[in-house]
Amino acid sequence: MNQITSLAELALRLAVGTVFLAHGLQKQAFWKMQPSEQLPPGMIKLLRFLSIVEPLGGAAMLAGFLTRPAAIGLSIIMVGAINLKARQMKKGFTGDGGWELDFMVLAANVALLLLGAGAWSLDRVLRI
């Protein structure tokens, strides 16, 4: 593996990890919210669940720890986000509330699933 490839894997991991860590931590506010007409109980439960797993997946990506399993989990989250926006909210690919960035984050996770964490990762150090 050459250094350019390792640098690219690190850049992908840092970008994906930062996005999920930040967005997951933002969702912690849903622990204080009560269900409403806009946010029914099922959606509140999902957002609370995401407030736990997104930061965990983001931290795993940042450290390069269990990168492939984390990429699978985070990809599932992104498929759900795309489905929510495209089908349920009827948002287009681009524009206000579009799902183009969700698609890009999904693609980055798929790339990490295929490539692995790279040379500068705990996965490499622990040989997992």
N, C-alpha and C positions, 0 to 999 in steps of 0.2 A: 504494500500500500504506500502510495507516495504522499508527500506532505500536503500537496494541493488538495487531494481527496480528503485527507484528515481535517484540513482546515474547513473544507466545505461541509463535512459532517458536523463539525463543531459549530459552525455558523447556523446550520439548520437546527441543531439541538438547542442552541441558545435562543434563537427566535421562537421556536415552538414552546420551549419551556417558559420563557418570559410571558408570552401571550396567555398560556393556560394558568400560570401562577397569578397573574394580574386579574384575569377575568374570574377565576375561581374565588379569589379573595374578595372581589366586589360582591359576589353572590352571598357572602356571609350576612349581609343585611337582611336577607329573606328569613333568617332565623327569628327575627323580631316581628315579622309581619304576620297578620292574620289573613285567612282566606277571604276573598271578596268576589264580586261578580267578574272583575277583570282578571283576578288570580285565584282560580278555584283550588281546592285542597290538593288535588293531584299535581297541579303545576307547582304549588309551593313545595310539596314533598320532593319533586324532581329537582327544583332549584336548590333546595337544601342538600340533596345528595350530590349535585354538581359542585356545591361549595366545598365539599370534602375531596371528591375524586379529582377535580381539575387541578387544585394546588398540588396534590400528591403526584399526579402525572407530570405537572410542570417541573416540580422539584426533581423527579426522576430523570427527566430530560436534561435539566441543567447539569446534573451530576453524571449523566451518562450511565445510569444504573437501571438495569432491567429495561433497556431502551426499546427493544422490540415488543415486549408485552405492553409497555406504556404506549407505544405507537398504535397498537391495535385498539386499546381502550380509548385513546384520544381520537382515533379515526371514527370509532363508533359514535362518539359524542358529536363529531362534526357531521356525520351522515344524518344524525338526528336534527342538528341545527339547520342543515340544508333542507331537510324534509319539512321542518316546521315553517321555515320562511317561504319555500317554494310552493308547497301544497296547501298548508293550512292558512298561512297569512297571504298567500297569492302574490308574493313579491317576485319581481323579475331578477334576472341574473345580475344586472347592474342597476344603479339608481338608489334612491333613498330606501334603506332597509334591504338592499339586494344581498345576494348570497355569494358574490364573487370572492370576497375575502375568506369566507368559510370554505369555499372550494380550494383556495390556495393553501390554507392551513391543512386541509385534508390531504392535498397532494404532498405537502412537506412531511406529514406523518407517514404516508405510504413510502416516500423516499427513504425515511429513516427505518421503516420496517424492512425494506429491501437491503439497504446498505449497512445497517447496524450503527452502533454508537461511534465507531472510529477509534483511532489510536489514543486520543486524549479523553479517556472515559474510565469510569469505575468498572464498566463491563470488561474492558481490556485488562485492567489491573487484576480483577478477580477471575478473569478467563471464563466469563459466562456469556 
